[in-house]
């Protein structure tokens, strides 16, 4: 759950930055999160978004896709 929240908050922070040049692995992770969870523009109930993020992390999709780009992570 902690990793899911960290990823969700990190993507939100990236969207709030002016310049968004990301590393190869970070870009892949960001794109995958944003594919399933949109930028949060207004106050909303976060539980559904957090639940979706937890499922995304549990699925290992992010890990597998990042490893495809940067190599095996330990």
C-alpha positions as CSV (number, residue, x, y, z in Angstrom):
1,X,0.0,0.0,0.0
2,X,2.8,2.4,0.8
3,X,4.4,1.9,-2.6
4,X,1.0,2.5,-4.3
5,X,0.6,5.8,-2.4
6,X,4.2,6.9,-3.2
7,X,3.7,6.2,-6.9
8,X,0.4,8.1,-6.9
9,X,1.8,11.1,-5.1
10,X,4.9,11.1,-7.3
11,X,2.9,11.1,-10.5
12,X,0.8,14.0,-9.2
13,X,4.0,15.9,-8.3
14,X,5.5,15.3,-11.7
15,X,2.4,16.8,-13.3
16,X,2.7,19.9,-11.2
17,X,6.3,20.5,-12.2
18,X,7.1,22.9,-15.1
19,X,9.7,20.8,-16.8
20,X,9.0,17.1,-16.9
21,X,12.1,15.4,-18.2
22,X,12.1,11.9,-16.7
23,X,14.5,9.0,-16.8
24,X,13.7,6.0,-19.0
25,X,12.4,3.8,-16.2
26,X,10.6,6.7,-14.4
27,X,8.9,7.7,-17.7
28,X,7.6,4.1,-18.2
29,X,6.3,4.0,-14.6
30,X,4.7,7.4,-14.9
31,X,3.0,6.5,-18.3
32,X,1.6,3.3,-16.8
33,X,0.2,5.0,-13.8
34,X,-1.4,7.7,-15.9
35,X,-2.9,5.1,-18.2
36,X,-5.0,3.8,-15.3
37,X,-5.2,6.8,-13.0
38,X,-5.7,10.4,-14.3
39,X,-4.3,13.6,-12.9
40,X,-6.3,14.7,-9.9
41,X,-7.5,18.2,-10.7
42,X,-10.1,18.7,-8.0
43,X,-10.9,17.4,-4.6
44,X,-12.4,13.9,-4.9
45,X,-12.7,10.7,-3.0
46,X,-9.3,9.1,-3.2
47,X,-10.2,5.6,-2.1
48,X,-11.1,4.3,-5.6
49,X,-7.9,5.7,-7.0
50,X,-5.8,4.3,-4.2
51,X,-7.5,0.9,-4.6
52,X,-6.8,1.0,-8.4
53,X,-3.1,1.9,-7.6
54,X,-2.8,-0.9,-5.1
55,X,-4.0,-3.4,-7.7
56,X,-1.7,-2.0,-10.4
57,X,1.3,-2.4,-8.0
58,X,0.2,-5.9,-7.0
59,X,0.0,-6.9,-10.7
60,X,3.7,-6.2,-11.2
61,X,2.9,-4.6,-14.5
62,X,5.0,-1.5,-13.6
63,X,8.0,-3.6,-12.4
64,X,8.0,-5.7,-15.6
65,X,7.7,-2.8,-17.9
66,X,10.4,-0.8,-16.2
67,X,12.7,-3.8,-16.2
68,X,12.1,-4.2,-20.0
69,X,13.6,-0.7,-20.4
70,X,16.3,-0.5,-17.7
71,X,17.2,-4.2,-17.1
72,X,16.5,-6.5,-14.1
73,X,16.0,-4.7,-10.8
74,X,17.1,-6.3,-7.6
